[in-house]
Amino acid sequence: MREIGKRVYLVIGWVSLALGAIGVLLPIMPTVPFLIVAFWAFSQSSPRLSRRILANRYVGPPLRDWLRYNAIPRRAKYFATLAMTGGCLTAWWLGAPPWALGAQVGVCLLAAAYILTRPDPPAAA
């Protein structure tokens, strides 16, 4: 049974990592939340893979900032807020039903409020 659980965590990790990679390319997809899930899943199933994510020169620093300080870099906050705004404006422009647009705007406002209230990571020494 333990081996099945390990495999489930590996699948969750790889799917989350793939979604995070897609998020690098698509501005409406988040990246770091999926990397946090991937790191968690890999830490349950493959410590080697979780170390590789933390050591990656591109995704490691924001993930380490989140794990150490619950911090989000200012640039990422602005980009995320801009992407959510763009997504809502696109939905409006494409004529989304009012109930769907309202739900999207509401979720984006809550997400933006959360993101913008996270601290900035400490300056590099």
Secondary structure, 3 states (H helix, E strand, C coil): CHHHHHHHHHHHHHHHHHHHHHHHHCCCCCCHHHHHHHHHHHHHHCHHHHHHHHHCCCCHHHHHHHHHHCCCCHHHHHHHHHHHHHHHHHHHHCCCCHHHHHHHHHHHHHHHHHHHCCCCCCCCC
